[in-house]
């Protein structure tokens, strides 16, 4: 297979394609004989992928500088990694392989043909979760990706957009793609172009939803036509029909709509364009739907509870009854998380307003104990949160968390109750609330409800809120922050909680404010 012998190398690469292809191949093998079967091809991919020498030789083929070798080498790689996450991981982990593949994306040095075949390999790779962040951690890859999304050659552009869409479902890859401004500088060009096929524009829009859909102001929030197309694609996917000539995966479209449901500006648009119709249909079909899809649907509906028109429609169509039926009738195993979301939706639609109106006075005993509620997302630096809470408890403060209720609430609540109701009751008795701000906090409907309760009580002079930042590059006055968080924080002081060596100081400051009874906003 050495590229030094070009003829034999090309025959060997063709044989690898023959041995690994997922469909009955044309022609015959040059070296040896083999009767193709799907199981045999799967076994071949496994045995070849386990051979490090093969990856070394493939790297040499990619780096030889001969497009006539590089293109079939990409073809062989594409067949090696298809339907084989193990081979994808092995290829990316093989020394020098990722660098060699990225070199083939260079539009200044490589022909369109080479670029297209290289992008085809990357498209297969980014379907594997374990390597998405590794690939998107390459600065050179991101530079080539940005250029490819704006390339004059349509096939290059389409492949690059597909790579972004598949890679952007990974949170770490999202972070790197956003740092490279892929949505703003590349995808927006495709999404808003009248020259691109609607299918490609829609793929770019879905990728934008994954990357910036949670933001209040973004290239996506300004593209009303494409948001409408995403909602239409969701409806078509639910009804098992094509949209723009494509049968869009239901889980992909739901994930895009879920991201947009976080942002208040995008909520307004997706509700306007009829997103509740397919969501309600899916919600009613829990007996026939897979749990992941159903869970994503309920999370989206939970976000939309913060939109008045959506609440009216949910109430009119009996969502509470649907959730009660789901809780009573579902036979899913390990469905605790989905059931909790269903209970939360019922609470938000039936009881949340009552808690908002019940501004009970804080008793003297509660004041003397320094009752504190800690509000945070378990998906953001939870070890920092726990350290601050531990230090506050060590200082004698009675702190309530979802993980461990306060002494006061243990005395008041002898019987078990839904977690969201326990939170509301704890918030009702809280003289102090510590909000640990993060991207994950802003994007969580649970955290938003906790923040809403705390803010209402603060405005009624019943609670004081203290804010601890967990992400150095994310503050409530940043462009990426959701509008509700910005309005809640206002000009309140923000304590730095992203560095572990400063957590003791944060706890000391909060303890001092609690013991002196000082507020920071109102």
N, C-alpha and C positions, 0 to 999 in steps of 0.2 A: 503493500500500500504506500510505500514511500513516494512522495511527489517527485523524487529524482527520476523515477521511471514513470513518465506521464501516462503512457498507454496502459500499463498494468495498474497504475493507481486509479485511473478512470474506470477500468473494468471492476476493480475491487469495490469501489464506491457504489457502482451500479449493483453489484451483488449484495451489498449491505442493504440497499433499498429493497431488493428482491426478497431478502430474508426477513425483513422487518415490516413490510407493508401490511396495512390492515385490510387491503382488498386483494382479490386474486390478481397477481401481477401479469404483465405482458412479457413475452420473450422468454429467454432462458438465461441461466447462470453461466458466466464465463468460466469460473473455477468450480468444478464439481456439479452435482445434480441434487435437486431437492424438490419434492412435491409439496406445494404450498397448502397449508391449513391455517386457520385463524389461531388455533392453539399453538401450532408450531411457531408461528410468527411471534406470538407472545413469549414463548420460551426462548426464541432467538434474541429478542430484545433484552431479556433478562441476562442471558449468558454473555452477550456482547457488552452490555452495560457494566458487568462486573469486572471487565478486563481493563485495567488502567492503561495498558499499552495501547489499546485502541484509541482512548481519548488523547493520548500523547500524539499518536499519528494523525488523528483528525485535526489537532491543533496545528501540526506542521502543514497540513493541506490548506488550512485557512490562512496561514501566514506566508505561504510560498510566493505570493504576489502574482499568481496566474489566475485570472478570472475563470478560465476554462476548468481549473481544478477547484477553485473556491465555490463555484455554483453547485456542482454535483456533491461537494462535501457538505454543503448546507442541506441539500436534498437528502443525503444519507442521515445527517443529524436529525432532520425533521422526522424521519421514519423511526429513528432510534428512540426519540423522546415521546412520540405520540402515545397516549394512554399508558405512560410509564412515569409516574412521579419520581420513582427511584432513580431512573436514568437522568431526569432533569436535574435532580439534586447532585448526582454524580458528575454530570457535565459541568455545572456551574462551580462545583467544588474542585474540579480538576485544575491544577496549577496552570495559569496562563490562558485558560479556555475563554473565560469571560472577556478578558482583554482582547483576545483574537477576534471574538465575535463582534465586539463593539467597534473594532477597527473597520470591519466590513460595512458599517453604517455611515462612514465618513463620506458625505456627499461631494467633498472636494477632491477625493482620491478614487472613489469607487464608481463604477457604472451603475445605472439604474437597475440593471439586471441583478448585479451582486447585492445591492441594497435590498431589493425586493425579497430575494431568497433569505437574506439574513434576518429581515423583519419577520418572515414566516417562521423561522426558528424561534425568535423571541416571543412571538405570539403563542406558540405552543408552551414555552417555558413559563410565561406569566399566568398560565392557567393553574399553576401549582403554587399553593399558598406559601410553602417554605422558602421560595426563592424570590418572591416579589420584592421584598424589602432589600435583599442583597443586590439585585439588578438595579433597582432605583436608587441605590446608594452610590452608584457610579456617576460622578459629575459629567464625564464624557458621554455616557449613555444618555443622560438627560439633555445635554446640549444637542446631540444628534436627534433625539426625540422631538425636541422643540422645532428644529429645522424641518424634520420629516413631516410634521403635521401641517406645515405651510408649503410643502414641496409642490412644484408645478406638475410633477408626474402623479396622476391620480392614484395609481396602484400603491405607490410608496405612501402617499398621504392616508389612504384608507387603512393600510396595515398599521401605520403608526397610531392612528386614532383608536383602532381596535386594541392595540397594546396598552394604551393609556386606560381604556375602559376596563380591561381585565385586571390591570395592575392596581388600579385605584380603589379596589375593594379592600385592600390591606391597609391598616391604619399607619404603619411605619412608612409604607410606600407613599401613601397620601401625603404625609408630612414632607417627604423629599420632593414629591411632584409639586406641592404647593410652594416650597422654598424656591423651586426653579420657575415659578410663575407659569406653569404649563397651561393652566386654565385661561389666564388673562392674556398671555402672549401667543398661544398656539391654538388651543381649542376654540377660542372665541372667533378666530378667523374662519374656521371650518363651519362652526355652528351658525354664523350669521351670513355665510356666503350663499348667494342665490345660484352659484354655478355648481356646487356640490350636490350629489344625489341626496334626497331626503334621508335615506338610510344612513349615510355617513354623517349627515348633520345631526341625526337623532343619536347616533353612537357618541358623537362629541358632546351632545347635551347630557346624555346619561353619565358620561365621565365627569362632566362639570358638576352634575348633581352629587356625585361621590366626593368630589374635591372641595367644592365651595357651596353646596346646596344648603348647608346649615347657616350660612352667613346672611345677614340682613341686606347687604348691598354687594352684589357680585355681577359678573358678566351673565350669569344665568338668570338672575332676578329681573334683568332688563330684557331678556329674550322671551317675551310672552308667548310668541308663536311656538317656540320649542318646548316650553313647559306644557302647553296644550297638547303637543305631540306626544310627550311622555305619558300624560294621563290617558290619551287615546290608545297608546301602545299597551298600557296596563290593562285597559278594558278589553282590547283585542286578545291579549295573552290569556286573560281569564276565560274568555269565550273560545279559546283554542282556534283562533283564526289569525291570518297574517295581517301585518300592518307595515306599510312601505315595502311590501314584498318579502318581509322577514317574519318568522315565527319567534317572537321575542320571549326569552325565558321569564316565567312569572316571578321567580325569586329575584332576578336582576331588576326588573321594573319596580317591584315592591321596595327593594332596597333603595332605589333612586327616589321614589316618592317618600319613603320614610325620612331620608336625609332632608328633603325639602320641607317636610312637615314640621321640622324643628324651627325653621325661620318664620317669623310672623309675616314678613312680606311675601314669602313663597306660599305660606298657608293660605293667604288671601287668594292667590292665583289658582292653586290646585283645587280649592273648594269651588271657586268660580267656574272652573273648567270641568266640574262634575266628578271629582275623585271619590266622593263618598259613595257613589253608586256601585262601583266594583268592590270597594272595601266592605260595604255592608253585605253584598252578595257573598263575598268570601267568608265574612263573619258568620253568616247563617249556615254555611256549608261545612261546619267543623267535623261532621261525621265522615266527609269524603275528602278532606284536605289534609296534607302532610303537616306535621307539627311546626316545622321551621317556617313555612309559608304562613301558617295561621298566627304564629307568634309575632312575626314581622307585621302582619296586618293589625293585630291588636296594639302593638307599640305605636303604629302610625295613628290609629284612632285615638289613643291616649294623648298624643301630641295635639291632635285636632280639637280636643276638649277645650283648649284655650282659645278657640275661635267661636264667637257667639253664633254665627249663622250655622256652623257645623253642629254645634250643640243642639240647636233647634231641629235640625234635620235628623240627628241621631235620636233625639227624643221622639220625634214624630214617627220614625220608623222602628221604634221599640228596641233600641240597642240594649237597654238594661235587661229586658226579657230574654234577648238572645244570649247575653252573657250569663244570665242565671241558668238558662237551658244548657249552655256549654259546661258550666260548673257541675250541674247535676247529672249530665248524661255522658260526658266524655269518658272514654275507656283508655286514654293514652297513659302509658307508663312514663314516669319521670317528667310529668308535665307541670311540676310545681311552679316554675317561673312563668309559664303562660297563664296558669290559673291565677297567679298573683296579679298579673296585669289585668285580667278580667275583673277581679275583685276591685282593683284600683279604679277601673272605668266606672263600675257601679257606684263606688264611693264618690267619685268626682261629679257624677251626674245626679246623685241623689242627696248626698250629705255635705259636700264641701261648702256649699253656700251657708249652711247652718253654722258651721264652725267659723266661717268668716264673720258672721254676725254676732257670735257669742264672745264678746270681749269681757270675760269674767275678770274681776279684780284679783290681783295676786295677793295671796294671804301673807300676813307678817311672818309666819313660819317659813314660807317659801323664800321670802326675802333674806331671812337670816341664814338659810342654808345655801344661798347663792345658786338657785336652780338654773342650769345652763343646758341648752339644746345644741348639739353639734350637728350641723347640716353639711353633708359632703357626698361626693360620688365615690363608690368603692373602686371605680376604674381609674382613679387619678392619685398617685403617690399616697396610697392608703397608709403606708408605714409612717409617713410624716404626720398624717392626721392622728394616727393612734398615739404617736409620741407626744404630741401637744395635749391630747386628751388625758393621757397618763399623767403628765406633769400637772395639769389642772386638778385632777383627782387627788394627786399627792399633796396638793396645796389645800385640800379640804373642800373643794367645790363639788357639788352634786351634779354630775354631767350625764345627760341622757343621749344615747346613740341608738341607732337601729340594732347594733350588735349587743348592746348592754344597756338596759333601761336604768334610769336614775333611782336612787332610794325613794324619792318622793313618789314617783309614778308606780313603783312596786307596791307601796302602801295603798295607793288609790285604786289600783287595778288588780284585783285578785284573780279575775277570770281572764283567759286568753282572748285576744281579739285580733282582727286583721292588722297587719303591720302598718298600713297607711292610716288606719284609724288610731292606732296607738301613737303614731307620730303626731297626728293632729291634736290629740289630747295632751301630749307632752308639750307641744308648741303653745297650746292654750295656757299652760301653767308656767311658761318660760319667761323669766324676767330678762334673760340674756340669751342671745343666739350667736353662735360662732359659725359663720358661713365660710367654708373652704372652697374658694373659687378656682375653677378649672374649665377647660373646654368640655370635659365630660360632664361637669355640673350643668353647664349651660344647655347641653344637648339632652339632658335627662328630664322627662316629664315629672318624675318623682321629685327631683331636686327643685324643679320650677315650682311645684306645688308647695314644697316646704318653704322656698324663698317667698312665695306669694303670701303664705300665712304669716311669716315673720315680718314682712314689710307692712302688712295691714296692721298688725299689732304695734309695730313701731310708730306708724302714723297715728295710732290711737293712744300713744304714750304708755303702752303697756309693756313694751320690750325695747331693749337696746341691741343693735346688731353690730358685730365686729367681723371684719372681712380679712381672711388670710389667703394670699395668692399662692397657688401651688405650681403654676407654670410661669417661668420667667418671661416667656415671649407671648403671654396672653393675659391681658388685663381688661376689665370691663369697659374701658374707654378706647379699646383698640378697634380697628375696622372690622375685625373678624368676630367681635363679640355680638351676641344676640341682643336685640333692642331691650328686651325685658330686664336683662341683667344690668345694662347701663342705667336704665331708669331707676332701678332698685338701689344701686350703689350711690349714684349721685356724686357728691364730692367728699364722701366719707374716706377716712384714712385707710390705707391698704397695707397690711402687714406681710412681710416677705416670708413665705414658708417653703420655698423651693430648695433652700440649702439646709441640709440637716444640722449644720453647726449653729444655725440661727434659731432653731425651734425653741430652745430654752428661753431665749429673749422674748420670743413671741408669747410664750406661755406666761412669762413674768408680766408683760404689758397687759395682757387680757385679765390676769388675776388682779392686777392693780385697779383696772377699770371696773371690774365686777365689785371689788371690795369697797370702792369709793362711790359706787352707784352712778358712775359717769356714763353718759351717752356720747356718741360721736357724730350723730347726724342731726337729730331733731331736738 
